[in-house]
Amino acid sequence: MKQILLSLIVICAFSIQAQPRLNIDLNKKGVAISSTQYGLFFEDINHAADGGLYAELIRNRSFEDNLKAPDYWPTFKQSGAVIFTALDSVNLLNSVQRKCLKITTISANTTIRAGVYNTGFWGINLVAGTPYTVTFFAKCDTTMKGKLLVSLENALATKLAQSNISLTTEWQKYTVTLTPTTSTANARFVLSANSTGTMWFDMVSMFPPTFNNRTNGLRKDLAQMLVETKPKFLRFPGGCFVEGDVLANRFQWKNTIGPIEERPGHQNLWGYKTTDGLGFYEYLLLCEDLGAEPLYVVNVGLAHNDYQNKNDLSAYIQDALDAIEYAIGPETSKWGALRVKNGHPKPFPLKYIEIGNEDFGPVYWERYEKIYQALHRQYPD
């Protein structure tokens, strides 16, 4: 014990003698640091977009998270009613959508209803007095005599807001505003009917008021937190999200712009399907709202489990060039005109492109060089 104690005394004494001294001269300027050195990196991991920053409240809104079953849309029925649901691949809304929801209800009388409901991403949080914008596409067959009831309800099926809608036999887009009378953290969105008939639904969406009142926008609280970090740049849309497990599941910006019903979405590398509702256009808008430089990451023909031939990168190069044109091109250009059509006449201040995601080695370098040279020839700045 004495030997151990003596060793500790020696170590402590040595440590005291060896402590360094740090002198700071506050009058002398240090190394210059770029004003754009501090920023944010966003990637849709663990529902950071769908179910997170992106304000959509309905989960599996296009009924394609699982092509075999309508996940997150369970049925309910009151005593005396019957309901059948199925995914339909024939009566489709458009060429982008692969499935829609078909509902057939049989009711004994008009006081009995049956339908489906959606609890969003782990429960829909409703705030009393807040208007929620609901949009969906629907149609019915000729046997449908009653009206569709669109409602917000608590876990006990008490209606907090509702609207009755008469459907037609052709696909139409419907928009309603529902304002709940009571707050609850575990609400459900409900589609129901109290008559016999068959209905079809697609792209069922619900948004709260969004950050800066952007259509198809972001959650106010989370976006405000980003603002308060005062980022100088925003790197998007990933990450491994850019690459995908295979190239077919990579982020493809041209599929992420325009009306949400025209966005097919894709299988996320992180184990779920993403709507791509938070798309290239919305990322650029977010940079604008944050006062941050956009830093867009393009794919170099590499995924986690496959890759594009290094001698055939023309499609990847053109995709990157088109993305730049969409962001900064004049309204007379092909992709600049589409940006104007999407609602942003003024070019976005895109100055930076990241070529590839966190890659290295000869397989990456040879692809980097080809894409860099091609982009630099057309956009030397």
Sequence and secondary structure as in RCSB ss.txt:
>XXXX:A:sequence
MKQILLSLIVICAFSIQAQPRLNIDLNKKGVAISSTQYGLFFEDINHAADGGLYAELIRNRSFEDNLKAPDYWPT
FKQSGAVIFTALDSVNLLNSVQRKCLKITTISANTTIRAGVYNTGFWGINLVAGTPYTVTFFAKCDTTMKGKLLV
SLENALATKLAQSNISLTTEWQKYTVTLTPTTSTANARFVLSANSTGTMWFDMVSMFPPTFNNRTNGLRKDLAQM
LVETKPKFLRFPGGCFVEGDVLANRFQWKNTIGPIEERPGHQNLWGYKTTDGLGFYEYLLLCEDLGAEPLYVVNV
GLAHNDYQNKNDLSAYIQDALDAIEYAIGPETSKWGALRVKNGHPKPFPLKYIEIGNEDFGPVYWERYEKIYQAL
HRQYPD
>XXXX:A:secstr
 HHHHHHHHHHHHHHHHT       TTS      TTS  EE    SSSTBTTTB    SSTTS SSTTS TT  E
EE TT EEEEEEESSS SSSS   EEEEEEE SSTT  EEEEE TTTSEEE TT  EEEEEEEEE TT  S EEE
EEE TT  EEEEEEE   SS EEEEEEE  SS EEEEEEEEEESSSEEEEEEEEEEE S GGG TT B HHHHHH
HHHT  SEEEES SHHHH SSGGGS  GGGSSS GGG   EE TTSSEE   S HHHHHHHHHHHT EEEEEE  
SB SS B  TT  HHHHHHHHHHHHHHH  TTSHHHHHHHHHT  S     EEEESSS  SHHHHHHHHHHHHHH
HHH   
